[in-house]
Amino acid sequence: MRDAQDLSRRAFLVGSAAVAGGIAFGSYSYAEQAAKPASNPLAAGLGPDSVTFNPWIEISPEKITLIAQHADIGQGVGSVQPIMIAEEMDLDPGQFEIRFAGPSPAYFNTGFADELAPFMAADQSPAAEEARAAVLENLRQSGLQMTGGSSTVPDTYEKLRTAGAAARETLKAAAAKRSGLPVADIRTQSGHVILPDGTRIPYVQLSAEAAKIPPVLDVKLRDPSKWRMLGKPMTRLDVRSKAMGELKFGIDMKMDGMLFAAVKLNPAKGQPLKSYNATKAQSMPGVKKILEINNGVAVIATNSWYAMKAVEAIDCQWAPSAYPAEQADHWKVLGASFKPEFLGKEWRKIGNVDAALKGGKLVQAEYRAPYVAHQPLEPLNGIAIVSDAGMKIWVSHQSPQAVQQVAATAIGLKPEQVTFHNQWAGGSFGHRLEFENVRVLAEIANQMRGTPIKLVFSREEDFLQDIPRQISIGRYKGSVDKGKIVAADLKLAATAPLKGLLERMGSPSKDPDAQLAAGLWNVYYDIPNFRATSYEAQGLSPCTTWRSVGASTAGFFTESFIDELIYAAGLDPMKARIAMCAVPTYRKVLETVAEMSNWKGPLGKGRGRGVAFVESFGTPTAEVVEVTATDRGIRIDKVWVAVDVGRVVDPINFENQVQGGVIWGLGHAINCELTYAKGAVQQTNFNHHEAMRIYQCPVIEVRGLENDPKVRGVGEPPVPPAAPALANAIFAATGKRIREMPFNKFIDFV
């Protein structure tokens, strides 16, 4: 790429680079304990005559258990990860159980390496690959186990298949030893080893013998042309139990003798309780106890409803917020952050931008994106028991080791004294990378020693305590001359989402927050003079990772501004993007979405199409949105999406993920905003922070490409292009350019 040399000189940023919905880390606090090769965590709990070949497979005489090492937050981990093992192991659905992994460096996430290396995703140069290899080694040493950054499939695509193949070959070796036959004459099928005479030996009957031989490690993965399940439309393993209401999420957990807790925490996030009056609550039905905790109060009752009603009746006096109490002042602080003292980093510079801006036609625009909530359907919850031996905690979370760390710190234990059991999650979008429920639950359980405590946040408390998406302003300049874009100077100020999360995890970073630059600097258009700079605002609401993180805001700003430049140059938005795209495989993504949407230029008065193209987490995604301006407002007619993930391992889940990401991106662009008044957010339920309604949802046509040499994730990349494609479509239909989310502040929607 034209700027590869420039990029290779950038500081090696392990410690500040990001993963979406995620994090990263250099001096991660678990590095010291995990520096040595990780042992297999399954080995310690094996029963008689059982065997484990690696951290993902356990076979006993009774059953086969496959480990899903990532958290299932709705993206299908509990299905796709076991299937990757089962494909190589010759298991069929129904022949194995699934269990989530416990905390262990054996499950470190290799999928973060590409995102953390300071090179653009399309850069496959030796320098870039060398940097990624170095990051991977750092990840191995840190042992960081985390779900995020659309890394579920990239992390496990090869290692889980290898784990399954190793198990298959070891079982064949055990059968060869029992039968005295050559391994080459033995095959496997549907959970059985098959001998040449047709004898079928179930895997579970070989566990004791397999445990006595060295596992076979030199294995060959099956060619994808011979896959039975991967790459083909699959029914998710959890779809029936979810559809029938049988699957137990974290919030469904019960335990003998447990009591229920509800909390009221200072709505000025992170600030303490000054005083409280619980006189009324003490006599309410079901109330067992009222506790003071670090930044609020908790009611212990015989069920969650009693606990929530009682905690509402407690009158609390709170310490004031550490950030501006009113929303208008948040914007003022952010707008004043484009100063050298708040400079995060000049991420990329090509040519002479200042000189180029003085020639041709100057285009300037300011864009804004507000705080938004994560709002998963399942509010934060958890169960915990504290005893003299330590703490046991059952909670849905994306960072198992960090849960141990935060819970232990809250009540003065060592992390190894906290036993963590991950649960199925009813959504996250980054919410379950934070810890407020973990810390509060630990404090409550510590005051109720010996009693299982189930904590459920009310919907209102979930909104009030949510650490939202970053608030952002983009100030962009560019110039066009003789029908071409000759310069783009992109400056963005925002709260730093990843730094905040790292600090709350006890691993603060002084490096620039790379997530502020996602969608800002990784632009693949051939613009001869280009500069991307981020500024990190201080003193505003804490922020954290939110589905697609920095690209969710910077992608909107950048692709909207590129559209403005293209129009100023008198070009067609699609043809210009294709012509400018510097990466052949990425250009193919744009060409594909142009073909899918039958793009032929303007549609006529009152109708319009907008296109946007954003690479996030290594996945290039192009979207076309078509709208009609009606008497009742803008109607979104249809969306076309082309995505290149290198390998589509589950076509149905792939399509669902993309469609869900588009709806998520459109809904938040149209409707959603968190605002502050008196230090607290004003939107405390779904009716104040509406997603897209069913009647507003367009038909979404999806096509997956497999040209990228690497396997990429798709959980987050469909989100960033949705907002700019819609804004660009509205401009094409109406001539009205919308530069701030949510759009419904400026235009009506059907």
Legacy VTK file of the C-alpha trace (Angstrom):
# vtk DataFile Version 3.0
C-alpha trace
ASCII
DATASET POLYDATA
POINTS 750 float
0.000 0.000 0.000
1.148 3.516 -0.647
1.630 4.378 3.026
2.934 1.096 4.343
6.366 2.586 4.981
4.846 5.488 6.829
2.785 3.146 8.983
5.685 0.853 9.760
7.382 3.669 11.638
4.496 4.066 14.010
5.017 3.132 17.583
4.177 -0.410 18.451
0.960 0.097 20.253
0.274 -3.001 22.240
-1.191 -1.505 25.327
-3.502 0.954 23.678
-4.792 -0.633 20.546
-8.232 -1.967 20.710
-10.592 -4.689 20.165
-14.043 -3.912 19.774
-16.242 -4.666 22.148
-12.864 -5.196 23.552
-9.481 -4.376 24.785
-5.832 -5.003 24.717
-2.840 -4.862 26.519
0.801 -5.186 26.790
1.280 -4.952 30.491
-1.907 -6.775 31.214
-2.046 -7.654 34.858
-2.222 -11.371 34.228
0.878 -11.486 32.082
3.201 -12.467 34.889
1.174 -15.452 35.972
0.567 -16.546 32.407
4.061 -16.134 30.976
4.787 -19.839 31.098
2.991 -22.216 28.716
-0.589 -22.671 29.837
-1.607 -26.090 31.077
-4.848 -27.760 30.091
-7.431 -26.550 32.638
-9.628 -29.607 31.999
-6.985 -31.998 33.308
-7.601 -31.097 36.952
-11.274 -32.092 37.040
-11.255 -35.337 35.094
-13.285 -38.246 36.400
-12.241 -41.924 36.377
-11.463 -43.365 32.930
-11.875 -39.930 31.359
-9.545 -38.145 28.999
-8.844 -34.667 27.721
-6.573 -34.131 24.752
-6.520 -30.324 24.864
-8.447 -27.466 26.547
-11.528 -27.964 24.356
-12.425 -31.660 24.571
-13.297 -33.915 27.471
-14.456 -37.540 27.032
-15.719 -39.749 29.828
-17.349 -43.185 29.616
-20.715 -41.380 29.805
-20.409 -38.363 27.512
-18.388 -36.055 25.296
-18.082 -32.435 26.367
-16.857 -29.680 24.053
-15.713 -26.360 25.479
-16.834 -23.040 24.025
-14.011 -20.747 25.039
-15.761 -17.483 24.212
-18.855 -16.042 25.834
-22.116 -16.479 23.949
-23.661 -13.028 23.876
-26.063 -13.886 21.085
-23.501 -14.194 18.305
-23.624 -17.988 18.223
-20.503 -19.049 20.102
-22.352 -21.939 21.720
-22.962 -23.361 18.268
-20.159 -22.415 15.902
-17.287 -23.227 18.243
-18.418 -26.781 19.115
-19.256 -27.380 15.454
-15.706 -26.464 14.429
-14.449 -29.173 16.794
-17.149 -31.651 15.820
-16.460 -31.203 12.114
-12.950 -32.582 12.448
-13.827 -35.031 15.198
-16.627 -36.658 13.196
-19.285 -35.868 15.761
-22.882 -35.094 14.938
-25.119 -32.578 16.733
-26.679 -34.297 19.714
-23.612 -36.432 20.419
-21.920 -33.934 22.714
-22.590 -31.475 25.483
-21.349 -27.867 25.523
-19.747 -26.066 28.429
-18.326 -22.568 28.625
-14.655 -22.252 29.477
-13.507 -21.206 32.903
-10.780 -18.592 33.358
-7.497 -19.850 31.976
-4.617 -18.470 29.904
-5.007 -21.608 27.779
-7.923 -19.779 26.162
-5.989 -16.641 25.226
-7.500 -14.858 22.264
-5.299 -15.069 19.172
-7.891 -13.168 17.153
-6.820 -9.815 18.584
-3.403 -9.905 16.917
-4.427 -8.355 13.624
-6.408 -5.585 15.289
-3.635 -4.682 17.695
-0.766 -4.503 15.230
-0.306 -0.920 13.959
-0.955 -1.717 10.310
-4.010 -1.395 8.155
-5.886 -4.655 7.795
-5.267 -4.919 4.075
-1.527 -4.511 4.540
-0.073 -8.017 4.145
3.529 -6.816 3.848
6.321 -8.699 5.659
6.639 -5.821 8.137
2.928 -5.990 8.954
2.956 -9.752 9.358
6.058 -9.556 11.529
4.326 -7.059 13.789
1.233 -9.269 14.021
3.382 -12.233 14.972
4.956 -10.169 17.733
1.530 -9.128 19.010
0.395 -12.731 18.945
3.327 -13.757 21.113
2.490 -10.948 23.500
-1.088 -12.180 23.661
0.106 -15.691 24.374
2.253 -14.471 27.203
-0.510 -12.317 28.649
-2.988 -15.202 28.452
-5.778 -12.726 27.903
-9.107 -14.523 27.570
-11.768 -12.221 26.231
-14.723 -12.159 23.880
-14.792 -9.048 21.708
-13.480 -7.396 18.612
-15.453 -9.701 16.298
-12.718 -12.218 17.069
-14.718 -15.349 17.880
-14.243 -17.085 14.537
-10.820 -15.596 13.641
-9.496 -16.767 17.011
-10.806 -20.301 16.862
-11.182 -21.165 13.185
-7.922 -23.089 13.039
-7.195 -24.063 16.608
-10.579 -25.677 17.303
-10.445 -27.665 14.097
-6.931 -28.745 15.025
-8.180 -29.742 18.483
-10.908 -31.874 16.911
-8.521 -33.494 14.463
-6.087 -34.321 17.282
-8.879 -35.981 19.254
-10.003 -37.959 16.223
-6.518 -39.276 15.505
-5.839 -40.091 19.156
-9.060 -42.088 19.394
-8.072 -43.949 16.254
-4.685 -44.684 17.835
-6.418 -46.033 20.945
-8.609 -48.273 18.805
-5.547 -49.484 16.893
-3.854 -50.421 20.146
-6.931 -52.304 21.332
-7.507 -54.135 18.047
-3.915 -54.596 16.930
-4.802 -53.151 13.537
-2.888 -50.416 11.685
-4.207 -46.903 12.265
-4.325 -46.440 8.505
-7.074 -49.071 8.302
-9.257 -47.320 10.870
-11.667 -44.493 10.200
-14.205 -42.475 12.136
-17.851 -41.661 11.631
-20.584 -40.094 13.760
-18.852 -40.417 17.113
-17.521 -43.912 16.441
-14.247 -45.471 15.421
-14.881 -47.889 12.552
-12.705 -50.992 12.166
-12.158 -52.630 8.760
-14.725 -55.363 9.525
-17.364 -52.761 10.253
-17.122 -52.928 14.029
-18.192 -49.583 15.502
-16.639 -48.476 18.772
-18.212 -45.389 20.396
-15.694 -42.724 21.359
-16.884 -42.845 24.973
-15.829 -46.510 25.173
-12.279 -45.561 24.240
-11.765 -42.795 26.783
-9.889 -44.917 29.335
-7.513 -46.329 26.717
-7.056 -42.971 25.016
-6.034 -41.508 28.365
-3.082 -43.902 28.520
-1.455 -43.009 25.207
0.227 -39.778 24.120
-2.171 -37.546 22.181
-1.522 -37.400 18.444
-0.471 -33.848 17.636
0.730 -34.108 14.050
-2.633 -33.925 12.335
-3.892 -32.745 8.987
-7.043 -30.664 8.769
-9.732 -31.737 6.379
-10.074 -29.878 3.135
-13.131 -27.592 3.243
-14.515 -29.447 0.208
-15.075 -32.418 2.543
-16.808 -30.500 5.311
-20.096 -31.964 6.491
-21.360 -28.970 8.485
-19.053 -25.934 8.224
-19.664 -23.714 5.243
-23.200 -25.057 4.873
-26.474 -23.694 6.249
-26.682 -24.990 9.826
-29.351 -24.959 12.468
-27.796 -23.386 15.534
-27.531 -25.849 18.368
-29.294 -23.461 20.731
-32.088 -22.354 18.430
-34.712 -24.831 19.633
-34.059 -24.301 23.318
-34.166 -20.538 22.852
-37.299 -20.664 20.719
-39.039 -22.921 23.259
-37.914 -20.872 26.244
-35.922 -23.792 27.623
-32.419 -22.340 27.567
-31.326 -20.898 30.905
-29.703 -17.491 30.658
-27.809 -15.976 33.562
-30.947 -14.215 34.745
-32.805 -17.566 34.895
-30.393 -19.192 37.344
-31.742 -20.404 40.667
-30.056 -21.879 43.714
-31.370 -23.467 46.868
-31.588 -21.028 49.741
-30.808 -17.956 47.692
-32.073 -14.473 48.447
-32.610 -11.666 45.968
-30.939 -8.270 45.776
-31.821 -5.019 44.053
-29.702 -1.891 44.148
-29.962 1.853 43.875
-26.593 3.334 42.903
-25.511 6.930 42.498
-26.761 7.899 39.019
-23.740 10.180 38.776
-21.618 7.236 37.728
-18.758 6.356 40.039
-19.634 8.831 42.778
-20.467 7.811 46.369
-23.597 7.795 48.507
-23.791 10.682 51.003
-26.701 9.456 53.142
-29.983 7.548 52.917
-33.305 7.015 54.696
-34.683 3.463 54.432
-37.482 3.794 56.997
-40.259 3.123 54.499
-38.461 0.265 52.779
-37.722 -1.652 55.980
-41.379 -2.565 56.504
-42.208 -3.471 52.916
-43.186 -7.058 51.966
-40.407 -9.587 51.589
-37.602 -7.334 52.794
-34.927 -9.213 54.731
-32.143 -6.682 54.988
-30.962 -3.295 53.743
-27.255 -2.845 53.115
-25.045 0.109 52.350
-22.531 -0.559 49.596
-19.730 1.464 48.069
-21.830 3.850 45.948
-25.386 3.091 46.933
-27.782 0.840 48.805
-29.030 -2.717 48.346
-32.217 -4.421 49.474
-32.180 -8.148 50.199
-35.620 -9.717 49.821
-37.423 -12.979 49.147
-37.802 -12.187 45.427
-36.527 -9.643 42.933
-39.813 -7.757 42.677
-39.974 -7.139 46.414
-36.329 -6.079 46.389
-36.821 -3.654 43.482
-39.960 -2.073 44.951
-38.292 -1.618 48.326
-35.121 -0.098 46.940
-37.248 2.420 45.030
-38.643 3.580 48.380
-35.224 4.430 49.815
-34.449 8.147 49.799
-30.788 8.687 48.904
-28.576 11.743 48.945
-25.845 11.487 46.355
-22.472 13.101 45.840
-22.476 15.229 42.681
-21.148 14.028 39.359
-17.500 14.413 38.412
-18.491 15.369 34.860
-20.769 18.197 33.636
-24.249 17.828 35.037
-26.018 19.078 31.894
-25.724 17.751 28.350
-25.043 21.102 26.712
-21.869 21.386 28.749
-20.705 17.962 27.555
-20.782 19.250 23.989
-18.982 22.451 25.008
-16.169 20.494 26.662
-15.891 18.191 23.674
-15.870 21.068 21.205
-13.015 22.698 23.114
-10.892 19.538 22.931
-9.342 20.193 19.512
-6.201 21.555 21.174
-2.596 20.324 21.377
-2.939 19.412 25.067
-5.649 16.891 24.177
-3.897 15.461 21.115
-4.191 11.686 21.013
-2.201 11.000 17.900
-1.689 11.967 14.296
-2.434 8.491 13.006
-1.658 8.922 9.354
-0.252 11.599 7.096
0.246 11.473 3.354
1.407 14.322 1.110
1.165 18.021 1.956
-2.333 18.424 3.336
-2.068 22.090 4.317
-0.853 23.124 0.891
-3.447 21.007 -0.892
-6.292 22.516 1.123
-5.373 25.945 -0.262
-5.983 24.846 -3.830
-9.200 23.775 -5.518
-12.620 23.953 -3.854
-12.576 23.800 -0.057
-15.213 21.649 1.677
-15.697 21.802 5.481
-18.136 20.015 7.761
-18.643 19.218 11.435
-20.252 15.942 12.491
-21.570 14.817 15.859
-22.432 11.526 17.509
-24.025 11.331 20.972
-23.677 8.970 23.896
-25.770 5.838 23.351
-26.612 2.919 25.627
-25.851 -0.770 25.126
-29.393 -1.837 26.135
-29.200 -5.640 25.863
-32.541 -7.288 26.456
-31.238 -9.127 29.525
-30.250 -6.584 32.206
-27.117 -7.109 34.264
-27.417 -9.786 36.913
-25.514 -12.550 38.688
-25.411 -14.955 41.619
-22.607 -15.129 44.174
-21.730 -16.919 47.408
-18.944 -15.746 49.672
-17.509 -18.024 52.329
-14.267 -18.308 54.251
-12.930 -20.374 51.339
-13.514 -17.612 48.812
-16.182 -16.528 46.373
-18.167 -18.349 43.718
-19.824 -16.221 41.069
-22.195 -17.084 38.221
-22.493 -14.245 35.731
-22.501 -13.644 31.975
-19.287 -11.875 31.092
-16.841 -11.419 28.228
-13.699 -11.273 30.422
-13.507 -14.215 32.841
-10.131 -13.320 34.333
-11.131 -9.702 34.808
-14.264 -10.827 36.673
-12.034 -12.694 39.100
-9.821 -9.645 39.488
-12.621 -7.111 40.009
-14.652 -9.301 42.347
-11.617 -10.193 44.414
-10.452 -6.586 44.680
-13.913 -5.460 45.794
-13.842 -7.651 48.907
-10.145 -8.105 49.614
-9.593 -11.562 48.133
-6.980 -12.870 45.748
-8.214 -13.509 42.158
-7.558 -17.221 42.506
-10.011 -17.279 45.412
-12.842 -16.356 43.012
-14.422 -19.233 41.069
-16.151 -17.967 37.942
-18.935 -19.757 36.036
-19.879 -18.086 32.762
-23.530 -18.066 31.677
-25.516 -17.619 28.478
-26.087 -13.903 27.904
-29.152 -12.182 26.517
-27.094 -9.696 24.515
-24.213 -7.433 25.379
-22.964 -5.144 22.583
-20.076 -4.272 24.920
-22.169 -4.001 28.111
-20.777 -7.229 29.540
-17.208 -6.034 29.284
-17.932 -3.709 32.205
-18.105 -4.715 35.862
-20.611 -2.714 37.877
-22.806 -5.755 38.560
-19.741 -7.845 39.439
-18.371 -5.358 41.941
-21.747 -4.668 43.544
-22.635 -8.357 43.722
-19.320 -9.126 45.428
-19.937 -6.418 48.016
-23.454 -7.637 48.761
-22.528 -11.318 48.937
-19.636 -10.471 51.241
-22.085 -8.882 53.662
-24.401 -11.922 53.382
-21.744 -14.618 53.797
-22.902 -18.171 53.306
-26.119 -17.181 51.508
-26.421 -17.347 47.705
-27.359 -13.842 46.534
-29.022 -13.215 43.196
-28.664 -9.646 41.946
-30.796 -8.303 39.102
-30.520 -4.719 37.926
-33.880 -3.127 37.159
-34.129 -1.870 33.589
-33.861 1.674 34.886
-30.761 0.902 36.938
-29.246 -0.867 33.945
-29.639 2.303 31.861
-28.505 4.632 34.642
-25.319 2.680 35.325
-24.513 1.814 31.727
-21.130 3.112 30.604
-22.178 4.431 27.172
-20.643 4.744 23.731
-18.235 7.645 23.317
-19.525 11.096 22.464
-17.720 12.420 19.387
-17.236 15.436 17.163
-15.515 15.324 13.783
-14.151 18.451 12.139
-13.255 17.623 8.594
-11.769 19.636 5.748
-11.072 18.626 2.195
-10.574 19.999 -1.279
-11.510 18.944 -4.769
-9.963 20.090 -8.015
-10.634 19.194 -11.636
-13.087 16.429 -10.737
-10.890 14.763 -8.129
-10.518 14.700 -4.366
-7.064 16.113 -3.696
-7.012 16.493 0.089
-8.767 15.312 3.246
-7.884 16.505 6.745
-9.865 14.525 9.328
-9.857 15.598 12.974
-11.935 13.892 15.626
-12.419 14.530 19.337
-14.094 12.009 21.611
-14.023 10.451 25.010
-11.599 7.517 25.048
-13.598 4.279 25.341
-10.773 1.794 25.593
-8.703 3.786 28.061
-11.681 3.997 30.374
-12.266 0.262 30.251
-8.588 -0.504 30.842
-8.535 1.777 33.845
-11.582 0.087 35.366
-9.850 -3.252 34.806
-6.860 -2.029 36.791
-4.582 -1.821 33.749
-4.463 1.882 32.805
-2.757 2.955 29.598
-0.974 6.195 28.709
-0.902 5.406 25.009
-3.277 6.994 22.497
-6.657 5.297 22.323
-6.573 3.510 18.977
-10.307 3.023 18.942
-10.859 6.753 18.495
-9.058 6.372 15.191
-10.998 3.338 13.946
-12.914 4.526 10.901
-10.791 7.681 10.810
-7.366 6.580 9.605
-8.070 3.186 7.968
-9.436 4.758 4.796
-8.590 2.861 1.620
-9.206 5.588 -0.932
-6.340 6.927 -3.005
-6.354 10.523 -1.766
-2.946 12.127 -2.445
-2.990 14.402 0.608
-4.508 12.794 3.681
-4.238 13.336 7.433
-6.118 11.709 10.349
-5.799 13.065 13.891
-7.588 12.225 17.138
-8.075 14.282 20.298
-9.041 12.728 23.623
-11.555 14.770 25.588
-11.205 14.892 29.366
-13.680 15.287 32.203
-16.754 13.864 30.477
-18.916 10.832 31.226
-16.973 7.569 31.408
-17.325 5.663 28.140
-16.587 2.157 27.005
-16.621 -0.141 24.028
-19.920 -0.389 22.169
-20.644 -2.587 19.176
-18.043 -1.558 16.546
-16.581 0.975 19.042
-14.741 3.847 17.339
-15.872 2.939 13.840
-19.501 3.410 14.897
-18.946 7.159 15.045
-15.834 7.829 12.950
-17.179 5.604 10.170
-20.268 7.823 9.986
-18.204 10.992 9.916
-15.655 9.797 7.367
-17.979 8.149 4.855
-20.385 11.100 5.049
-17.538 13.506 4.370
-16.162 11.416 1.507
-19.653 11.624 0.025
-19.621 15.398 0.394
-16.276 15.598 -1.388
-17.487 13.320 -4.172
-20.541 15.476 -4.761
-18.381 18.606 -4.695
-16.198 17.019 -7.374
-19.276 16.266 -9.489
-18.776 12.490 -9.361
-21.053 9.514 -8.860
-20.755 8.239 -5.230
-20.393 4.588 -6.181
-18.188 4.950 -9.246
-15.903 7.389 -7.441
-15.434 5.050 -4.483
-14.660 2.118 -6.742
-12.204 4.192 -8.733
-10.453 5.478 -5.598
-10.314 2.176 -3.722
-6.660 1.170 -3.517
-7.081 -2.500 -2.495
-8.291 -4.939 -5.193
-10.196 -7.241 -2.798
-11.858 -4.264 -1.140
-12.712 -2.806 -4.533
-14.474 -6.099 -5.242
-16.680 -5.538 -2.198
-17.782 -2.191 -3.602
-18.270 -3.636 -7.084
-20.385 -6.411 -5.596
-22.704 -4.108 -3.701
-23.017 -1.957 -6.829
-24.054 -5.036 -8.811
-26.436 -6.242 -6.090
-28.211 -2.880 -5.895
-28.161 -2.365 -9.659
-26.555 1.023 -9.050
-27.077 3.252 -12.060
-26.880 6.697 -10.558
-29.716 8.982 -9.404
-33.190 7.450 -8.977
-35.169 10.627 -9.569
-36.994 13.141 -7.396
-37.908 11.939 -3.942
-35.855 8.764 -4.089
-32.224 8.202 -3.370
-29.496 5.691 -2.730
-26.513 6.136 -0.500
-23.384 4.023 -0.320
-20.800 3.705 2.434
-17.735 1.535 2.804
-15.961 0.939 6.125
-13.361 -1.604 7.173
-13.563 -2.466 10.842
-11.811 -5.315 12.645
-10.278 -6.291 9.335
-13.611 -6.875 7.609
-14.415 -4.643 4.620
-18.139 -3.937 4.416
-20.058 -1.937 1.816
-23.706 -1.040 2.139
-26.241 0.658 -0.106
-29.388 2.109 1.448
-32.349 3.097 -0.731
-34.944 5.555 0.592
-38.070 7.363 -0.526
-39.121 10.782 0.755
-42.835 10.479 1.531
-45.388 12.867 3.024
-44.863 11.147 6.383
-41.080 11.207 6.254
-38.204 9.095 4.997
-39.010 5.468 4.262
-36.076 3.054 4.122
-36.937 0.759 1.219
-34.055 -1.667 0.972
-30.468 -2.290 2.021
-27.806 -4.257 0.149
-24.686 -5.431 1.955
-21.474 -7.002 0.656
-18.943 -8.310 3.190
-15.639 -10.116 2.724
-14.795 -12.367 5.688
-12.371 -14.706 3.935
-14.420 -17.767 4.861
-18.133 -18.002 5.687
-18.276 -20.828 8.221
-22.023 -20.651 8.899
-24.025 -18.996 6.100
-27.242 -18.629 8.111
-25.576 -17.139 11.166
-23.473 -14.940 8.868
-26.578 -13.517 7.212
-28.298 -13.030 10.564
-25.289 -11.257 12.018
-25.084 -8.900 9.063
-28.795 -8.140 9.042
-28.775 -7.593 12.788
-25.789 -5.266 12.509
-27.513 -3.199 9.820
-30.693 -2.885 11.881
-28.629 -2.019 14.950
-26.718 0.652 13.021
-29.793 2.149 11.348
-31.888 2.137 14.516
-29.280 3.932 16.566
-28.591 6.403 13.770
-32.266 7.275 13.537
-33.487 7.228 17.104
-31.000 6.796 19.929
-29.295 9.274 22.209
-28.379 9.428 25.880
-28.426 12.895 27.401
-27.466 14.041 30.882
-29.398 16.280 33.269
-28.413 16.842 36.891
-25.575 14.373 36.373
-27.803 11.424 35.394
-28.882 10.063 32.043
-32.444 11.029 31.155
-33.285 7.925 29.096
-33.926 4.991 31.438
-35.895 2.492 29.377
-36.423 1.267 25.825
-39.257 3.703 25.166
-36.783 6.554 25.636
-34.070 4.924 23.535
-35.942 3.137 20.771
-34.456 0.676 18.374
-35.814 0.450 14.858
-39.446 -0.684 14.786
-40.405 -3.780 12.795
-42.487 -1.727 10.368
-39.435 0.456 9.706
-37.098 -2.423 8.899
-36.237 -2.694 5.222
-35.501 -5.823 3.251
-31.784 -6.501 3.692
-29.974 -8.472 1.011
-26.607 -9.911 2.035
-23.728 -11.410 0.118
-20.608 -12.859 1.703
-17.329 -12.781 -0.220
-14.368 -15.045 0.462
-11.469 -13.218 -1.203
-9.625 -12.105 1.921
-6.676 -14.421 2.653
-7.585 -14.379 6.353
-10.733 -15.439 8.167
-12.474 -12.375 9.589
-15.295 -11.710 12.037
-18.671 -10.228 11.204
-20.356 -9.352 14.513
-19.539 -5.663 14.375
-18.419 -4.644 10.843
-21.974 -4.318 9.420
-22.744 -1.531 11.932
-20.465 1.384 10.863
-21.553 1.729 7.197
-25.281 1.776 8.030
-25.503 5.361 9.332
-23.459 7.059 6.572
-25.179 5.031 3.847
-28.547 6.190 5.193
-27.410 9.814 5.533
-26.004 9.739 2.015
-29.267 8.257 0.703
-31.298 10.962 2.416
-29.085 13.587 0.777
-29.566 11.947 -2.607
-33.344 11.921 -2.137
-33.844 15.326 -0.526
-30.674 17.401 -0.850
-30.579 17.610 2.946
-27.220 16.651 4.466
-27.497 15.249 7.996
-24.308 15.477 9.989
-25.456 14.505 13.485
-27.013 11.428 15.074
-29.784 10.743 15.886
-31.222 11.737 12.539
-34.779 12.118 13.836
-33.749 15.436 15.374
-33.534 16.799 11.833
-35.866 14.736 9.672
-38.955 12.548 10.097
-39.037 8.839 9.354
-42.006 6.762 8.357
LINES 1 751
750 0 1 2 3 4 5 6 7 8 9 10 11 12 13 14 15 16 17 18 19 20 21 22 23 24 25 26 27 28 29 30 31 32 33 34 35 36 37 38 39 40 41 42 43 44 45 46 47 48 49 50 51 52 53 54 55 56 57 58 59 60 61 62 63 64 65 66 67 68 69 70 71 72 73 74 75 76 77 78 79 80 81 82 83 84 85 86 87 88 89 90 91 92 93 94 95 96 97 98 99 100 101 102 103 104 105 106 107 108 109 110 111 112 113 114 115 116 117 118 119 120 121 122 123 124 125 126 127 128 129 130 131 132 133 134 135 136 137 138 139 140 141 142 143 144 145 146 147 148 149 150 151 152 153 154 155 156 157 158 159 160 161 162 163 164 165 166 167 168 169 170 171 172 173 174 175 176 177 178 179 180 181 182 183 184 185 186 187 188 189 190 191 192 193 194 195 196 197 198 199 200 201 202 203 204 205 206 207 208 209 210 211 212 213 214 215 216 217 218 219 220 221 222 223 224 225 226 227 228 229 230 231 232 233 234 235 236 237 238 239 240 241 242 243 244 245 246 247 248 249 250 251 252 253 254 255 256 257 258 259 260 261 262 263 264 265 266 267 268 269 270 271 272 273 274 275 276 277 278 279 280 281 282 283 284 285 286 287 288 289 290 291 292 293 294 295 296 297 298 299 300 301 302 303 304 305 306 307 308 309 310 311 312 313 314 315 316 317 318 319 320 321 322 323 324 325 326 327 328 329 330 331 332 333 334 335 336 337 338 339 340 341 342 343 344 345 346 347 348 349 350 351 352 353 354 355 356 357 358 359 360 361 362 363 364 365 366 367 368 369 370 371 372 373 374 375 376 377 378 379 380 381 382 383 384 385 386 387 388 389 390 391 392 393 394 395 396 397 398 399 400 401 402 403 404 405 406 407 408 409 410 411 412 413 414 415 416 417 418 419 420 421 422 423 424 425 426 427 428 429 430 431 432 433 434 435 436 437 438 439 440 441 442 443 444 445 446 447 448 449 450 451 452 453 454 455 456 457 458 459 460 461 462 463 464 465 466 467 468 469 470 471 472 473 474 475 476 477 478 479 480 481 482 483 484 485 486 487 488 489 490 491 492 493 494 495 496 497 498 499 500 501 502 503 504 505 506 507 508 509 510 511 512 513 514 515 516 517 518 519 520 521 522 523 524 525 526 527 528 529 530 531 532 533 534 535 536 537 538 539 540 541 542 543 544 545 546 547 548 549 550 551 552 553 554 555 556 557 558 559 560 561 562 563 564 565 566 567 568 569 570 571 572 573 574 575 576 577 578 579 580 581 582 583 584 585 586 587 588 589 590 591 592 593 594 595 596 597 598 599 600 601 602 603 604 605 606 607 608 609 610 611 612 613 614 615 616 617 618 619 620 621 622 623 624 625 626 627 628 629 630 631 632 633 634 635 636 637 638 639 640 641 642 643 644 645 646 647 648 649 650 651 652 653 654 655 656 657 658 659 660 661 662 663 664 665 666 667 668 669 670 671 672 673 674 675 676 677 678 679 680 681 682 683 684 685 686 687 688 689 690 691 692 693 694 695 696 697 698 699 700 701 702 703 704 705 706 707 708 709 710 711 712 713 714 715 716 717 718 719 720 721 722 723 724 725 726 727 728 729 730 731 732 733 734 735 736 737 738 739 740 741 742 743 744 745 746 747 748 749
